[in-house]
Amino acid sequence: MTHWRQKPKRNDPKVVGEVLRERNERRTAALIACISEMSRRQGPDAVTHALVAERAGVPVQYVQWKYPSRETLIALARA
């Protein structure tokens, strides 16, 4: 039983999971857009983790963790 002044705790993991999923979808969409644009304008050799992360506004560590090689970055945009 909670005191009448005490607010009930709301630790709904479903809400947190949805927030994380939506954030990952936005990150992936931004990465795909940047990779596609860079590949089209400068060729696939211009695609690097640092440049893609900077232009997409995503932490470079996330990009390196999620897509460890340049080939996986380029394949992301082609899929």
Residue pairs with C-beta under 8 A, 6 or more apart in sequence:
2 8
27 56
27 58
27 62
28 76
30 56
30 57
30 58
31 52
31 56
31 58
31 63
31 67
31 73
31 76
31 77
32 76
32 77
33 56
34 52
34 55
34 56
35 47
35 52
35 73
35 74
35 76
35 77
36 77
38 46
38 47
38 51
38 52
38 55
39 46
39 47
39 74
39 77
44 74
47 70
47 73
47 74
48 70
49 60
49 63
49 64
49 67
49 70
49 73
50 60
52 58
52 63
52 73
53 59
53 60
53 62
53 63
54 60
56 63
63 73
67 73
67 76
